[in-house]
Amino acid sequence: MSRSVTSAANTDSASDRLQAMGVALPELRDNPYYVHHRKVGSSIYISGQLPYKDGRLLGQGTVGLDVELETAKELARHAALNCLAAAVQAVGDLDRVRIVQMLVFVASTPDFGEQSSVASAASDLLIEVLGENGRHARTAIGVAGLPLNSPVEIQMVCTAV
C-alpha cells in the first residue's frame, strides 16, 4: 500500500489531515510503571509505543519469520499513531507537535535487513499528517525481541511549536 508523503499540503491542519485519512488518534491507557511522555521545556520525550489499538496488541512475532514486511509496516504506522497521541497529551494540539527524532525497533531475524522499510511506513504517516513538522532524524534497529513479543516499538523525541 503506497502512500504519498506530499498530501499534507492539501488541507489546513494536522487534525484535518488525520481526519481526511479516516484515522483518529488512539486513547492511551495508563500504565502504573511509566508515563507515555515527559515534557522538559519545549522537548517531549515519548516512551516506546507498541502497535496497540483499542487496548489490543495488533500483532506478535518476529519480522522475517512469522510476520510479513507489509504487516510490520502497518504495525509501525499504528505505533507512530500512539506516539502522536502521547505528544498531543503533552501539548494539547496536534498542530503544536514537531517530530525531532524517531527510533524504530523491529524484532526481526538476523538476515531480515528491511528495518528501514518498516520505519519508512511510520515516517510516511508522520509526514502525511504533520507536513514539514513530521520530518525527522531517524534510526531503524533490528532487535532480538520486544515487550509482549511485539514486532515493532517506536520511541520519539518531539518539540512543541
HUGIUR-V640093 format. One record per residue. N is the residue number from 0. PHI is phi in degrees with one decimal (none if undefined). OMEGA is omega in whole degrees, 0 to 359 (none if undefined). D_LAST is the distance of its C-alpha to the last C-alpha in whole Angstrom. Layout:
BEGIN
[[N & PHI & OMEGA & D_LAST] [N & PHI & OMEGA & D_LAST]]
END
This chain:
BEGIN
[[0 & none & 182 & 31] [1 & -92.3 & 180 & 29] [2 & -124.8 & 179 & 26] [3 & -88.0 & 178 & 24] [4 & -90.5 & 180 & 21] [5 & -102.5 & 185 & 21] [6 & -70.4 & 183 & 21] [7 & -63.0 & 182 & 17] [8 & -79.9 & 187 & 18] [9 & -81.7 & 179 & 21] [10 & -132.1 & 190 & 19] [11 & -75.1 & 188 & 16] [12 & -114.1 & 177 & 14] [13 & -61.2 & 178 & 13] [14 & -63.0 & 177 & 15] [15 & -62.4 & 180 & 18] [16 & -64.4 & 179 & 18] [17 & -62.0 & 179 & 18] [18 & -64.0 & 179 & 21] [19 & -62.9 & 177 & 23] [20 & -78.8 & 182 & 23] [21 & 75.1 & 184 & 25] [22 & -122.5 & 175 & 23] [23 & -118.6 & 175 & 21] [24 & -66.9 & 181 & 19] [25 & -74.3 & 173 & 22] [26 & -86.2 & 179 & 23] [27 & -90.6 & 180 & 22] [28 & -82.2 & 177 & 25] [29 & -65.4 & 177 & 26] [30 & -129.6 & 183 & 27] [31 & -70.9 & 186 & 29] [32 & -103.2 & 180 & 29] [33 & -156.8 & 174 & 25] [34 & -102.5 & 181 & 22] [35 & -72.1 & 180 & 19] [36 & -154.2 & 172 & 16] [37 & -136.1 & 181 & 16] [38 & -99.6 & 176 & 13] [39 & -129.4 & 187 & 14] [40 & 63.0 & 178 & 11] [41 & -94.3 & 179 & 8] [42 & -85.9 & 179 & 10] [43 & -126.1 & 179 & 11] [44 & -100.6 & 183 & 15] [45 & -97.5 & 176 & 16] [46 & -61.4 & 176 & 20] [47 & -54.7 & 182 & 22] [48 & -113.6 & 176 & 22] [49 & -94.5 & 180 & 25] [50 & -78.5 & 176 & 26] [51 & -90.5 & 171 & 27] [52 & -143.3 & 181 & 27] [53 & 53.4 & 177 & 29] [54 & 77.2 & 183 & 30] [55 & -122.2 & 175 & 32] [56 & -70.0 & 189 & 31] [57 & -78.6 & 180 & 32] [58 & -165.7 & 176 & 33] [59 & -141.6 & 175 & 35] [60 & 126.0 & 184 & 37] [61 & -111.1 & 179 & 37] [62 & -70.5 & 183 & 35] [63 & 94.1 & 177 & 38] [64 & -119.0 & 181 & 41] [65 & -121.7 & 174 & 40] [66 & -125.8 & 180 & 37] [67 & -75.1 & 180 & 37] [68 & -55.4 & 182 & 34] [69 & -63.4 & 176 & 33] [70 & -64.9 & 179 & 33] [71 & -61.1 & 178 & 31] [72 & -63.3 & 178 & 28] [73 & -64.8 & 177 & 28] [74 & -63.9 & 177 & 28] [75 & -64.0 & 178 & 25] [76 & -62.7 & 179 & 23] [77 & -66.0 & 178 & 24] [78 & -63.2 & 178 & 22] [79 & -65.4 & 176 & 19] [80 & -60.8 & 177 & 19] [81 & -64.6 & 175 & 19] [82 & -62.7 & 178 & 17] [83 & -62.0 & 178 & 14] [84 & -61.7 & 178 & 16] [85 & -65.7 & 179 & 15] [86 & -64.2 & 178 & 12] [87 & -66.2 & 174 & 12] [88 & -56.2 & 184 & 14] [89 & -75.0 & 187 & 12] [90 & -116.9 & 174 & 9] [91 & 86.8 & 185 & 11] [92 & -153.9 & 181 & 10] [93 & -58.8 & 181 & 10] [94 & -71.3 & 178 & 8] [95 & -96.9 & 185 & 5] [96 & -99.5 & 171 & 6] [97 & -125.1 & 179 & 7] [98 & -81.4 & 178 & 10] [99 & -98.0 & 184 & 11] [100 & -145.4 & 176 & 15] [101 & -129.7 & 175 & 17] [102 & -111.6 & 182 & 21] [103 & -114.5 & 179 & 23] [104 & -103.8 & 182 & 27] [105 & -122.2 & 174 & 30] [106 & -72.2 & 188 & 33] [107 & -145.7 & 177 & 35] [108 & -69.7 & 182 & 39] [109 & -58.0 & 182 & 39] [110 & -98.1 & 185 & 40] [111 & -61.6 & 173 & 37] [112 & 72.0 & 182 & 35] [113 & -111.4 & 180 & 33] [114 & -57.2 & 180 & 30] [115 & -66.6 & 176 & 27] [116 & -67.7 & 176 & 29] [117 & -63.1 & 180 & 27] [118 & -63.1 & 181 & 24] [119 & -62.5 & 177 & 24] [120 & -63.4 & 177 & 24] [121 & -69.2 & 178 & 21] [122 & -60.1 & 178 & 19] [123 & -57.1 & 180 & 20] [124 & -60.8 & 182 & 19] [125 & -62.5 & 180 & 16] [126 & -72.1 & 178 & 16] [127 & -62.5 & 182 & 18] [128 & -81.8 & 189 & 15] [129 & -101.6 & 183 & 12] [130 & 63.9 & 181 & 13] [131 & -59.5 & 177 & 12] [132 & -68.7 & 178 & 9] [133 & -91.4 & 179 & 12] [134 & -72.7 & 192 & 14] [135 & -155.5 & 166 & 14] [136 & -75.8 & 187 & 17] [137 & -150.4 & 171 & 20] [138 & -132.0 & 175 & 23] [139 & -116.0 & 188 & 26] [140 & -128.0 & 172 & 28] [141 & -86.3 & 182 & 32] [142 & -130.4 & 181 & 33] [143 & -74.2 & 181 & 36] [144 & -168.2 & 180 & 35] [145 & -132.3 & 180 & 32] [146 & -54.0 & 177 & 32] [147 & 59.1 & 180 & 34] [148 & 63.4 & 177 & 35] [149 & -67.6 & 177 & 32] [150 & -74.8 & 187 & 32] [151 & -142.1 & 170 & 28] [152 & -141.3 & 180 & 25] [153 & -125.9 & 174 & 22] [154 & -119.9 & 182 & 19] [155 & -136.5 & 166 & 16] [156 & -121.1 & 181 & 13] [157 & -125.5 & 172 & 9] [158 & -136.4 & 177 & 6] [159 & -87.9 & 179 & 4] [160 & -111.8 & none & 0]]
END
